Amino acid sequence: MRIFNKSIVFIIALIVFGLLGNMLNLSLLLGVNFIFGSIFTFLILRIYGLKWALVASAIVNGYTLFLWNHPYAMFVFVLETLFVGVFYIGKRIVLVDSLYWMILGMPLIWVFYRYALDMNFTASLLVVLKDAVNGILNVLISSVIFTYLPLIKWPSFQKRKMSSSLHDVLFNIFVTLTFITLLLVTVMIGHEQYHNMNEKIKSETERDSAIIRDDLTEWGKVHVAAVNTLSMAAAENRMEKMDSLQRHVAYLLVSYPDFVTSYIADRNGVTKLFSPLLNDKGESTIGLSFSDRPYFEYMKEKHQSVVSDVFLGRGGVNEPIVVVGSPIMISGEFTGVAVGALNLNYVTTELKKLANNRLMNITIVDRHDKVIASTRDDLAVMNPYNWAEGGEVSGIVDGLYYWFPDAVRNPMRRWGESSYFKIMTIPQMGDWSIIVETPIAPYRDRLYSYYIKIFSILLACGLIFIFISNVISGIIVRPIKLLTNTTTNLPEKIAKNQIVNWKGSFIQEINTLISNSRDTAARLQSMFAEIQLLAYYDSLTGLPNRVYFNQRLQAYLEEAGNHGHTAAVLFIDLDRFKMVNDTFGHTNGDQLLKLVVMRVQECLGQDAILSRMGGDEFIALLPNVTREQSEQIAQAVLAAFKIPISLSDHEVYTTPSIGISLFPRDGDSEMELIKNADQAMYMVKKTGRNGYSFFEGKLNTLLSNQMSLETMLHKALDNHEFELFYQPRMELKSGQIIGMEALIRWRHPDQGMISPAEFIPIAEESGLISPIGEWVLRTACSQNKAWQNEGYKPVCVSVNLSVRQFKDKDLVRNISGILNETQLDPRYLELEITENISMNNEEQVLSTLQEIRKLGVKISIDDFGTGYSSLNYLVNYPIDFLKIDQSFVRNIQSQSSDVSIVKAIIFIAHSIGLKVVAEGVETEEQLNLLRELECDDVQGYLISKPVECEEVRNFL
């Protein structure tokens, strides 16, 4: 379940990366971009399978609905995932994807873009080539990631082969180097062409705009100057010589044919002179009033020349016109105006002439954005024109803008209908604005055509390199693959003496590798027998090892089961073999094992199989024997060890412990029989060694209980299941309680109180005795200090130290730390050790006891007389008390020998300055006798049984 959850998280992460790969796309040119989401889709395909890849592809490529505003790309890319997922297994995935684009992907893209989206030929072909290159590139990148990243650590639903073949590695290297190089060159060249196109459009737009501006500025200056000349002539004439002025007015139209009418009006705006004199209807143009015209009001108020906005003329002209006017000033007073009405057809003609054969539209508007002239057929004169309406405008430089249509969301279509706009003003012409519109579509198609050539070359070269790379990789890998097949299961081929064919290669390094492999095979063949010997036989004794014995035993049991035969398995372990190694050295220990093997083999017989399991453990198979026969053989082995073994001028006695399991009574498998024989041997060890025992069913129960108890013991300390009971110690002379012995008890929540006799041996064997002993010491010291703090009389508390605890190098530091921690005065702590502690390394024991004594802690020998008793250590060791074992006290009133032993112990102890404590005192007779023998202290049930902490206060 946890692997499944990790896989789901990882799939989601790859899908997120796929969406980011599509969002952070690479823009190549106008509306054309590379997306990279399918890289992660194909990773999911190769790691988690087709089902998850299709789900991921639908989600990741769903983003193209927003990116390109149509569903067709999503369909093609999901179909790509399905095609590759079905056909790529066992093949080069890049080759399969290339095949998809050739037979399905490219035709589908053409149909969708050319007919469903109604794009032109150039744009459709470009998308076909771009998507094919993009798709193959993404599969290539995913293949490289899959080949070179440590995918063995990637969570997966099923265990997949994550290693890559050498063919894949070489193929990916060749294709990546060529394809990526070509693509980078393509992108750089394309961006350079796109930059050049932008610069060309901007420069041409700027140039043509400047030409129009300069031309109209000059045209306006000429016509404004002509009207100013007419105004000055009227002022000089003081508007009195009308015939002469009329000729001036008529001459203006002749000299400047772009004027359609001209007139002179008085200060009230009423025409006095007009050319032509009659309008189209034959009506006189004299006496018309133009006082309502804004240009007249401007000249009357400002006394300045003016170029009007476009408006519908009256009088001589009934069409849109622009008026150039100049005030007539006589003696500084406004007397009238001289006006010429310009024919806008000239402006339109000039614009069309300039725009001819140019990819642009030009529009002139007045200060109120009304059209004066335009090359666009859809813009009528005098209509308002907002060039930015219906689109998104983005500034480039001063007066130059991008314009994108709002209604079109497909990027390629949007770019196709977008334009550059250049806006310039002509202050001399009444703040007219020149709007130059350069559609991007023609330039876009030219750039698309250029990219079509690039992508065609890239795709063709890429496919050729893919094919060549596959062939070259195969040529290089083929001899290595043959060598791999030849060396596969080579040891088995050598063992079966099969003929191995070593084929050469034209590549020198591979040829050398083949030669080395041939030499190695020859060495293997010569070493095979030796390897087999090492694998199945013990190097010291020459006996079959554990592996070989298990095989032989399994084979015999199968045969015996079919024919109704019996068998016995003997598990033999040498007693105290470690002592021989430690005393005489490992060389002599090895020699002892060889001699032991010889003696055991003499007892087993020819049909038996003896094996060394390791160390000093041996196991034997006795085929087709009865219980009685196997018992006789075990007795013979024991008898053989009664004779000493000569070892380096020494006679050594060693004994075996033998466990016996019988087939089929005690098991029908080799593992079961060996386990049961081992358990039987273990019981021999427990009961004194140097013997044999048959496996009994109750052994399983006993060992199971011990294992269960050890498991519970590991948790007992953490679960606070241990308690301390205290047994009072009384001074005989005073009858006062002078101390308490701390005794551990285990109160299990389910099994109740468990005896120390049950769990202490297990704790010693498992090593748990050290933390348990430390807990006892800390608890006893803490409780003793608590009693003293409550005001009770200080007494000494004694704590038993195990052999393992005593050997701990940090023992003294731990004792000191506990005393400091509990603030107990060291004189109120007594540590009890057994006689066996002094059996090994007496110097180290003495050093440790002296360091403990320096702390101020008392030391006593517990169970004195039952172990390694020696007057030497009594004299040399810093001991305060001897505790006589209760086995001597129990029958002291009835057995004179016990009285003599106790009396001797007390005498010896007093003579060297030690005090004596008698344990197990249960009767008055025992107490009186000990008092007569001048024993110092006593403890036992007569004084009190061990009591819980709360009851101790009754004795203090």
ZAMARGU-4260 file (C-alpha; in steps of 0.2 Angstrom, whole numbers, plus 5000, padded with zeros to 4 digits):
<rodrens>
0) 5000/5000/5000 | 5014/5012/5004 | 5023/5009/4987 | 5006/5011/4979 | 5004/5028/4987
5) 5021/5033/4983 | 5018/5029/4965 | 5002/5039/4964 | 5012/5054/4971 | 5025/5052/4959
10) 5013/5050/4944 | 5005/5067/4950 | 5022/5075/4951 | 5026/5070/4933 | 5009/5076/4927
15) 5012/5093/4935 | 5029/5094/4927 | 5021/5089/4910 | 5008/5104/4912 | 5023/5115/4916
20) 5032/5109/4901 | 5017/5114/4890 | 5014/5131/4899 | 5033/5136/4898 | 5033/5133/4880
25) 5047/5138/4868 | 5041/5151/4856 | 5049/5149/4839 | 5040/5163/4829 | 5023/5171/4826
30) 5011/5159/4834 | 5022/5144/4832 | 5030/5136/4848 | 5037/5120/4855 | 5028/5111/4870
35) 5037/5099/4881 | 5023/5090/4891 | 5024/5074/4882 | 5042/5071/4889 | 5034/5067/4906
40) 5020/5057/4898 | 5032/5045/4890 | 5041/5044/4906 | 5025/5038/4914 | 5022/5026/4900
45) 5039/5018/4902 | 5038/5017/4921 | 5020/5014/4925 | 5012/5008/4909 | 5000/5013/4895
50) 4984/5015/4906 | 4992/5029/4917 | 5001/5036/4902 | 4984/5039/4893 | 4977/5047/4908
55) 4992/5059/4910 | 4992/5063/4891 | 4974/5068/4892 | 4977/5080/4906 | 4994/5087/4900
60) 4989/5089/4882 | 4972/5096/4888 | 4982/5113/4890 | 4983/5114/4871 | 4964/5118/4871
65) 4969/5135/4880 | 4986/5137/4871 | 4980/5135/4853 | 4961/5136/4855 | 4956/5120/4847
70) 4955/5101/4852 | 4964/5094/4837 | 4982/5095/4844 | 4976/5086/4860 | 4969/5072/4850
75) 4985/5069/4840 | 4996/5069/4855 | 4985/5057/4865 | 4984/5046/4849 | 5004/5047/4849
80) 5004/5040/4867 | 4992/5026/4863 | 5002/5021/4847 | 5019/5021/4855 | 5012/5013/4871
85) 5005/4998/4860 | 5020/4996/4848 | 5036/5001/4857 | 5039/4986/4868 | 5055/4978/4863
90) 5059/4991/4850 | 5068/5008/4850 | 5054/5020/4856 | 5061/5035/4845 | 5059/5024/4830
95) 5041/5019/4834 | 5037/5038/4837 | 5045/5043/4821 | 5034/5029/4812 | 5019/5037/4820
100) 5022/5054/4814 | 5025/5048/4796 | 5010/5037/4794 | 4997/5045/4806 | 5002/5061/4815
105) 5008/5072/4800 | 4992/5067/4789 | 4980/5071/4804 | 4988/5088/4808 | 4987/5093/4789
110) 4968/5088/4788 | 4964/5097/4804 | 4973/5113/4801 | 4970/5114/4782 | 4952/5110/4782
115) 4945/5110/4800 | 4954/5126/4805 | 4954/5133/4787 | 4972/5139/4788 | 4982/5143/4772
120) 4994/5130/4764 | 5009/5138/4771 | 5003/5139/4789 | 4996/5121/4788 | 5012/5114/4781
125) 5023/5123/4794 | 5012/5116/4809 | 5014/5098/4801 | 5032/5099/4801 | 5034/5108/4818
130) 5023/5095/4827 | 5032/5080/4820 | 5049/5088/4825 | 5042/5093/4842 | 5035/5075/4845
135) 5051/5066/4840 | 5061/5078/4851 | 5051/5075/4866 | 5052/5056/4865 | 5070/5058/4862
140) 5072/5068/4878 | 5062/5056/4888 | 5072/5042/4882 | 5088/5050/4887 | 5081/5054/4905
145) 5075/5036/4906 | 5092/5029/4901 | 5103/5040/4911 | 5094/5044/4927 | 5094/5032/4942
150) 5076/5025/4939 | 5079/5010/4950 | 5074/5021/4965 | 5058/5028/4957 | 5042/5021/4965
155) 5033/5009/4953 | 5017/4998/4954 | 5027/4983/4947 | 5045/4978/4947 | 5052/4983/4931
160) 5068/4981/4922 | 5076/4998/4924 | 5093/4995/4917 | 5096/5000/4899 | 5105/4991/4885
165) 5121/4997/4877 | 5112/4999/4861 | 5100/5011/4869 | 5114/5021/4877 | 5124/5023/4860
170) 5108/5026/4850 | 5102/5040/4862 | 5120/5048/4862 | 5121/5048/4843 | 5103/5054/4840
175) 5104/5067/4854 | 5120/5075/4848 | 5114/5076/4830 | 5096/5080/4833 | 5098/5093/4846
180) 5112/5101/4837 | 5101/5103/4821 | 5087/5110/4832 | 5098/5123/4841 | 5104/5129/4824
185) 5086/5130/4818 | 5080/5140/4833 | 5095/5152/4831 | 5093/5154/4813 | 5074/5156/4815
190) 5075/5169/4828 | 5088/5179/4818 | 5075/5178/4803 | 5061/5184/4815 | 5072/5198/4821
195) 5076/5203/4803 | 5058/5203/4799 | 5053/5214/4813 | 5067/5226/4809 | 5061/5226/4791
200) 5043/5230/4795 | 5048/5243/4807 | 5060/5252/4795 | 5049/5251/4780 | 5034/5258/4791
205) 5045/5272/4798 | 5052/5276/4781 | 5035/5276/4772 | 5027/5286/4786 | 5041/5299/4785
210) 5038/5301/4766 | 5020/5304/4768 | 5022/5316/4782 | 5035/5326/4772 | 5025/5326/4756
215) 5009/5332/4764 | 5019/5345/4774 | 5026/5352/4759 | 5009/5351/4750 | 5001/5360/4764
220) 5014/5374/4765 | 5012/5378/4747 | 4994/5379/4748 | 4994/5389/4764 | 5006/5401/4756
225) 4995/5404/4741 | 4980/5408/4752 | 4991/5420/4763 | 4996/5429/4746 | 4978/5431/4742
230) 4974/5438/4759 | 4989/5450/4758 | 4983/5456/4741 | 4965/5459/4748 | 4973/5469/4762
235) 4983/5480/4751 | 4968/5483/4740 | 4959/5488/4756 | 4945/5477/4748 | 4940/5491/4736
240) 4946/5485/4719 | 4934/5470/4717 | 4938/5467/4699 | 4957/5465/4702 | 4953/5454/4718
245) 4942/5443/4708 | 4955/5440/4696 | 4967/5435/4710 | 4954/5423/4717 | 4951/5415/4700
250) 4970/5415/4697 | 4972/5405/4713 | 4962/5390/4706 | 4971/5391/4690 | 4988/5391/4698
255) 4984/5378/4711 | 4972/5365/4704 | 4970/5356/4721 | 4959/5371/4726 | 4941/5367/4720
260) 4935/5384/4726 | 4941/5400/4733 | 4933/5416/4740 | 4935/5432/4750 | 4922/5436/4763
265) 4920/5452/4774 | 4921/5453/4793 | 4904/5445/4794 | 4908/5430/4784 | 4898/5435/4769
270) 4907/5431/4752 | 4911/5446/4742 | 4922/5437/4729 | 4920/5419/4724 | 4927/5407/4711
275) 4918/5400/4702 | 4904/5412/4703 | 4891/5399/4700 | 4888/5382/4709 | 4883/5366/4701
280) 4865/5372/4701 | 4869/5388/4692 | 4866/5398/4708 | 4877/5413/4712 | 4890/5410/4725
285) 4891/5429/4730 | 4883/5433/4746 | 4885/5416/4754 | 4888/5417/4773 | 4901/5406/4781
290) 4901/5415/4798 | 4895/5399/4806 | 4911/5389/4801 | 4923/5385/4815 | 4938/5390/4804
295) 4930/5407/4801 | 4927/5410/4820 | 4945/5404/4823 | 4953/5417/4811 | 4941/5431/4817
300) 4946/5428/4835 | 4965/5422/4833 | 4969/5433/4818 | 4979/5418/4812 | 4979/5406/4797
305) 4970/5390/4799 | 4968/5372/4791 | 4951/5366/4795 | 4945/5349/4799 | 4936/5339/4786
310) 4918/5344/4783 | 4904/5344/4770 | 4906/5359/4759 | 4892/5371/4752 | 4892/5385/4740
315) 4903/5380/4725 | 4906/5362/4732 | 4895/5349/4740 | 4907/5336/4745 | 4919/5333/4760
320) 4933/5346/4759 | 4947/5354/4770 | 4948/5373/4770 | 4964/5383/4771 | 4960/5401/4777
325) 4970/5417/4781 | 4963/5433/4789 | 4963/5449/4780 | 4970/5462/4792 | 4969/5481/4787
330) 4978/5493/4799 | 4978/5479/4812 | 4959/5476/4811 | 4951/5461/4806 | 4942/5465/4789
335) 4938/5448/4782 | 4946/5431/4776 | 4954/5423/4761 | 4949/5405/4759 | 4954/5390/4748
340) 4944/5374/4748 | 4956/5359/4745 | 4951/5344/4734 | 4954/5329/4745 | 4956/5318/4730
345) 4974/5323/4729 | 4978/5317/4746 | 4969/5300/4742 | 4978/5299/4725 | 4995/5302/4734
350) 4992/5289/4747 | 4987/5276/4735 | 5002/5280/4724 | 5013/5278/4739 | 5005/5263/4745
355) 5005/5255/4728 | 5015/5238/4728 | 5018/5241/4747 | 5011/5229/4760 | 5002/5243/4770
360) 4987/5254/4772 | 4988/5273/4775 | 4975/5284/4783 | 4974/5303/4786 | 4963/5309/4800
365) 4960/5326/4807 | 4961/5331/4825 | 4944/5323/4828 | 4949/5307/4821 | 4938/5309/4806
370) 4945/5302/4790 | 4952/5314/4777 | 4959/5301/4765 | 4963/5282/4766 | 4969/5268/4755
375) 4957/5257/4764 | 4940/5254/4754 | 4931/5252/4770 | 4935/5269/4777 | 4924/5283/4771
380) 4929/5301/4772 | 4922/5311/4787 | 4918/5294/4796 | 4927/5293/4813 | 4941/5280/4813
385) 4948/5272/4829 | 4963/5261/4824 | 4965/5253/4841 | 4946/5247/4842 | 4943/5229/4842
390) 4961/5224/4847 | 4975/5223/4860 | 4988/5236/4858 | 5006/5234/4863 | 5018/5249/4861
395) 5035/5245/4853 | 5044/5262/4851 | 5037/5280/4851 | 5023/5280/4839 | 5025/5262/4834
400) 5012/5248/4840 | 5008/5230/4838 | 4989/5227/4836 | 4981/5210/4839 | 4963/5206/4836
405) 4952/5202/4852 | 4940/5191/4843 | 4954/5178/4837 | 4961/5167/4850 | 4971/5154/4839
410) 4989/5161/4840 | 4993/5158/4822 | 4977/5166/4816 | 4979/5180/4828 | 4996/5184/4821
415) 4990/5182/4804 | 4977/5196/4807 | 4988/5207/4817 | 4997/5223/4811 | 5010/5236/4815
420) 5003/5253/4817 | 5014/5269/4815 | 5005/5285/4821 | 5013/5302/4815 | 5005/5320/4816
425) 5007/5335/4804 | 5006/5351/4814 | 5007/5362/4798 | 4990/5354/4792 | 4980/5357/4808
430) 4987/5342/4818 | 4982/5329/4805 | 4988/5312/4810 | 4995/5299/4798 | 4990/5281/4802
435) 5001/5268/4793 | 4995/5250/4795 | 5007/5236/4790 | 4998/5219/4791 | 5010/5205/4797
440) 5002/5191/4787 | 5012/5193/4771 | 5028/5194/4781 | 5022/5180/4792 | 5020/5169/4777
445) 5037/5173/4771 | 5044/5168/4787 | 5033/5152/4788 | 5040/5148/4771 | 5058/5150/4777
450) 5054/5139/4792 | 5046/5126/4782 | 5062/5124/4773 | 5072/5123/4789 | 5060/5110/4797
455) 5059/5100/4781 | 5078/5099/4782 | 5078/5096/4801 | 5065/5082/4800 | 5073/5073/4785
460) 5091/5074/4793 | 5084/5069/4810 | 5075/5054/4802 | 5091/5049/4793 | 5102/5051/4808
465) 5089/5041/4818 | 5091/5027/4805 | 5110/5028/4804 | 5112/5029/4823 | 5102/5013/4825
470) 5112/5004/4812 | 5129/5011/4819 | 5124/5006/4837 | 5119/4989/4831 | 5136/4986/4822
475) 5145/4992/4838 | 5134/4982/4850 | 5132/4966/4840 | 5149/4958/4845 | 5147/4964/4863
480) 5129/4956/4863 | 5137/4940/4856 | 5150/4940/4870 | 5136/4943/4883 | 5126/4928/4876
485) 5142/4917/4876 | 5147/4922/4894 | 5129/4920/4901 | 5129/4905/4912 | 5147/4902/4908
490) 5151/4892/4924 | 5136/4880/4921 | 5143/4878/4903 | 5160/4874/4909 | 5153/4862/4922
495) 5144/4853/4909 | 5159/4853/4897 | 5149/4862/4883 | 5159/4869/4869 | 5160/4888/4869
500) 5162/4898/4853 | 5172/4914/4855 | 5168/4926/4840 | 5179/4940/4836 | 5176/4958/4832
505) 5183/4972/4820 | 5184/4983/4835 | 5201/4981/4844 | 5195/4985/4862 | 5181/4972/4860
510) 5192/4959/4853 | 5204/4961/4868 | 5188/4959/4879 | 5184/4943/4870 | 5202/4937/4872
515) 5202/4941/4890 | 5185/4932/4893 | 5192/4917/4884 | 5207/4916/4896 | 5196/4919/4911
520) 5185/4904/4905 | 5200/4893/4904 | 5205/4898/4922 | 5187/4895/4928 | 5187/4878/4920
525) 5204/4873/4929 | 5198/4881/4946 | 5180/4874/4945 | 5184/4858/4954 | 5193/4868/4968
530) 5179/4880/4969 | 5166/4866/4971 | 5177/4859/4985 | 5178/4875/4994 | 5159/4878/4991
535) 5154/4861/4998 | 5167/4855/5010 | 5175/4862/5026 | 5193/4868/5023 | 5199/4863/5040
540) 5192/4845/5043 | 5188/4840/5025 | 5170/4836/5030 | 5155/4841/5020 | 5149/4859/5026
545) 5132/4864/5031 | 5126/4868/5013 | 5132/4851/5006 | 5125/4841/5021 | 5108/4850/5019
550) 5107/4844/5001 | 5112/4826/5005 | 5100/4825/5020 | 5086/4832/5009 | 5090/4820/4995
555) 5090/4805/5008 | 5074/4810/5016 | 5065/4810/4999 | 5071/4793/4995 | 5068/4787/5013
560) 5050/4793/5012 | 5047/4784/4996 | 5054/4767/5003 | 5049/4768/5021 | 5067/4770/5028
565) 5071/4778/5045 | 5086/4789/5050 | 5093/4799/5064 | 5102/4816/5065 | 5115/4819/5078
570) 5119/4837/5083 | 5136/4836/5092 | 5143/4851/5101 | 5160/4851/5110 | 5159/4857/5128
575) 5171/4872/5134 | 5180/4872/5117 | 5183/4890/5119 | 5193/4887/5134 | 5205/4876/5124
580) 5207/4890/5111 | 5210/4903/5125 | 5222/4892/5134 | 5232/4883/5120 | 5229/4895/5105
585) 5219/4893/5089 | 5232/4882/5080 | 5230/4869/5094 | 5211/4871/5094 | 5211/4867/5075
590) 5221/4852/5078 | 5209/4847/5092 | 5195/4848/5080 | 5204/4837/5067 | 5207/4824/5081
595) 5189/4825/5087 | 5183/4821/5069 | 5193/4806/5068 | 5186/4799/5084 | 5168/4803/5079
600) 5170/4795/5062 | 5176/4779/5070 | 5160/4778/5080 | 5148/4782/5066 | 5151/4769/5053
605) 5154/4770/5034 | 5136/4774/5029 | 5135/4789/5041 | 5138/4807/5034 | 5147/4818/5046
610) 5147/4837/5043 | 5155/4852/5052 | 5142/4865/5054 | 5154/4878/5060 | 5165/4882/5075
615) 5164/4867/5087 | 5147/4861/5080 | 5145/4845/5070 | 5130/4836/5063 | 5129/4818/5058
620) 5116/4808/5047 | 5114/4790/5052 | 5104/4782/5038 | 5091/4768/5041 | 5094/4766/5060
625) 5082/4763/5074 | 5081/4773/5090 | 5091/4760/5099 | 5105/4760/5086 | 5107/4779/5086
630) 5108/4778/5106 | 5122/4765/5105 | 5131/4776/5093 | 5129/4791/5104 | 5135/4781/5119
635) 5150/4776/5108 | 5155/4794/5104 | 5154/4798/5123 | 5165/4784/5127 | 5178/4789/5114
640) 5180/4806/5123 | 5184/4798/5140 | 5202/4795/5133 | 5212/4811/5134 | 5218/4819/5117
645) 5237/4823/5116 | 5239/4841/5111 | 5256/4849/5111 | 5263/4839/5124 | 5247/4841/5134
650) 5233/4829/5138 | 5217/4837/5135 | 5200/4831/5140 | 5185/4837/5131 | 5167/4831/5131
655) 5153/4832/5118 | 5134/4836/5121 | 5124/4826/5108 | 5106/4830/5103 | 5096/4816/5093
660) 5081/4818/5082 | 5073/4803/5073 | 5065/4802/5055 | 5050/4802/5053 | 5045/4803/5071
665) 5053/4821/5075 | 5051/4828/5057 | 5050/4825/5039 | 5061/4839/5032 | 5080/4843/5034
670) 5077/4859/5043 | 5065/4852/5056 | 5076/4837/5060 | 5091/4848/5062 | 5082/4861/5073
675) 5075/4847/5084 | 5092/4839/5086 | 5099/4856/5090 | 5086/4859/5104 | 5089/4842/5111
680) 5108/4846/5112 | 5103/4862/5120 | 5094/4853/5134 | 5110/4842/5137 | 5120/4858/5139
685) 5107/4865/5151 | 5108/4849/5162 | 5127/4847/5164 | 5134/4843/5147 | 5144/4827/5142
690) 5128/4817/5138 | 5115/4814/5124 | 5097/4817/5123 | 5083/4813/5111 | 5071/4826/5106
695) 5055/4827/5115 | 5039/4837/5110 | 5040/4846/5127 | 5056/4854/5122 | 5047/4864/5110
700) 5036/4871/5123 | 5050/4874/5135 | 5060/4884/5122 | 5045/4893/5116 | 5041/4898/5134
705) 5059/4904/5136 | 5058/4914/5120 | 5041/4922/5125 | 5048/4926/5142 | 5063/4935/5134
710) 5052/4945/5122 | 5042/4951/5137 | 5058/4955/5147 | 5063/4967/5133 | 5048/4977/5136
715) 5046/4975/5155 | 5059/4989/5159 | 5051/5002/5148 | 5033/4997/5154 | 5039/4999/5172
720) 5034/4981/5177 | 5049/4979/5189 | 5047/4982/5207 | 5060/4981/5222 | 5056/4971/5238
725) 5067/4973/5253 | 5072/4960/5266 | 5078/4967/5282 | 5095/4962/5290 | 5097/4962/5309
730) 5112/4964/5320 | 5112/4950/5332 | 5120/4959/5346 | 5108/4974/5347 | 5093/4966/5338
735) 5092/4981/5328 | 5088/4982/5309 | 5104/4989/5301 | 5101/4986/5283 | 5090/4980/5268
740) 5094/4969/5254 | 5085/4975/5238 | 5077/4961/5228 | 5069/4963/5211 | 5052/4956/5207
745) 5043/4956/5190 | 5024/4960/5191 | 5018/4956/5173 | 5001/4963/5168 | 4994/4947/5162
750) 5005/4933/5170 | 5006/4941/5187 | 5022/4939/5198 | 5036/4930/5189 | 5049/4922/5199
755) 5067/4929/5198 | 5073/4911/5196 | 5064/4911/5179 | 5069/4928/5172 | 5086/4931/5179
760) 5095/4918/5169 | 5087/4923/5153 | 5092/4941/5157 | 5110/4936/5160 | 5110/4926/5144
765) 5102/4940/5133 | 5113/4954/5141 | 5097/4963/5148 | 5104/4960/5165 | 5115/4976/5163
770) 5101/4989/5161 | 5090/4979/5174 | 5104/4980/5186 | 5107/4998/5184 | 5089/5001/5186
775) 5089/4991/5203 | 5104/5001/5209 | 5097/5018/5205 | 5080/5013/5212 | 5087/5006/5228
780) 5098/5022/5231 | 5084/5034/5227 | 5072/5025/5239 | 5085/5024/5253 | 5088/5043/5252
785) 5069/5045/5252 | 5067/5036/5268 | 5081/5046/5276 | 5073/5062/5270 | 5057/5056/5278
790) 5067/5056/5295 | 5069/5037/5297 | 5085/5030/5304 | 5098/5028/5290 | 5102/5010/5286
795) 5113/5002/5272 | 5104/4995/5257 | 5113/4981/5248 | 5112/4978/5229 | 5117/4962/5220
800) 5129/4965/5205 | 5129/4952/5191 | 5145/4946/5183 | 5141/4955/5167 | 5138/4971/5176
805) 5155/4969/5185 | 5164/4967/5169 | 5157/4983/5162 | 5172/4996/5161 | 5160/5010/5165
810) 5154/5001/5182 | 5163/5013/5194 | 5158/5029/5184 | 5140/5023/5184 | 5139/5019/5203
815) 5147/5037/5206 | 5134/5045/5194 | 5120/5036/5203 | 5126/5041/5220 | 5128/5059/5214
820) 5111/5059/5206 | 5102/5052/5221 | 5112/5062/5234 | 5114/5046/5244 | 5129/5045/5256
825) 5140/5030/5249 | 5142/5022/5266 | 5123/5018/5265 | 5126/5007/5249 | 5133/4989/5249
830) 5136/4980/5233 | 5135/4961/5234 | 5146/4951/5222 | 5148/4932/5220 | 5164/4922/5222
835) 5164/4917/5203 | 5168/4935/5199 | 5186/4932/5204 | 5189/4917/5194 | 5196/4927/5179
840) 5208/4941/5178 | 5210/4943/5197 | 5221/4959/5194 | 5206/4968/5185 | 5194/4962/5199
845) 5205/4969/5212 | 5207/4986/5203 | 5188/4987/5201 | 5185/4983/5219 | 5197/4996/5225
850) 5190/5010/5214 | 5172/5005/5221 | 5179/5006/5239 | 5187/5023/5236 | 5169/5029/5233
855) 5165/5024/5251 | 5154/5010/5246 | 5154/4993/5256 | 5157/4977/5247 | 5151/4959/5252
860) 5153/4942/5245 | 5136/4934/5242 | 5133/4915/5243 | 5150/4912/5251 | 5155/4894/5251
865) 5146/4888/5235 | 5158/4894/5222 | 5176/4897/5219 | 5181/4899/5238 | 5199/4905/5241
870) 5207/4913/5256 | 5219/4922/5244 | 5205/4934/5238 | 5198/4936/5255 | 5214/4943/5261
875) 5218/4954/5246 | 5201/4960/5240 | 5194/4975/5250 | 5179/4966/5256 | 5168/4971/5271
880) 5155/4956/5273 | 5154/4938/5270 | 5136/4931/5267 | 5135/4913/5271 | 5124/4904/5259
885) 5107/4898/5266 | 5112/4880/5260 | 5123/4879/5275 | 5111/4887/5287 | 5096/4877/5282
890) 5101/4861/5292 | 5114/4869/5304 | 5104/4863/5319 | 5104/4845/5313 | 5120/4842/5303
895) 5136/4844/5312 | 5146/4846/5296 | 5136/4862/5292 | 5140/4869/5310 | 5158/4866/5307
900) 5158/4874/5290 | 5149/4890/5297 | 5160/4890/5312 | 5175/4890/5301 | 5169/4903/5290
905) 5165/4915/5304 | 5182/4912/5312 | 5191/4915/5296 | 5181/4931/5292 | 5184/4938/5310
910) 5202/4934/5309 | 5205/4945/5294 | 5193/4959/5300 | 5177/4954/5290 | 5159/4953/5297
915) 5148/4938/5293 | 5130/4938/5288 | 5120/4922/5288 | 5106/4921/5275 | 5090/4910/5276
920) 5087/4910/5295 | 5070/4903/5297 | 5069/4896/5315 | 5074/4902/5333 | 5085/4887/5334
925) 5095/4893/5319 | 5096/4910/5326 | 5102/4905/5344 | 5115/4894/5336 | 5122/4908/5325
930) 5122/4919/5340 | 5133/4906/5349 | 5144/4905/5334 | 5146/4924/5335 | 5139/4928/5318
935) 5137/4947/5316 | 5121/4949/5306 | 5106/4938/5300 | 5092/4939/5287 | 5079/4927/5283
940) 5060/4923/5285 | 5062/4923/5304 | 5066/4941/5303 | 5055/4945/5289 | 5051/4939/5271
945) 5055/4952/5257 | 5042/4966/5259 | 5036/4980/5247 | 5043/4997/5249 | 5028/5004/5259
950) 5030/4990/5273 | 5049/4994/5275 | 5045/5009/5286 | 5038/4997/5299 | 5056/4991/5302
955) 5065/5008/5302
</rodrens>
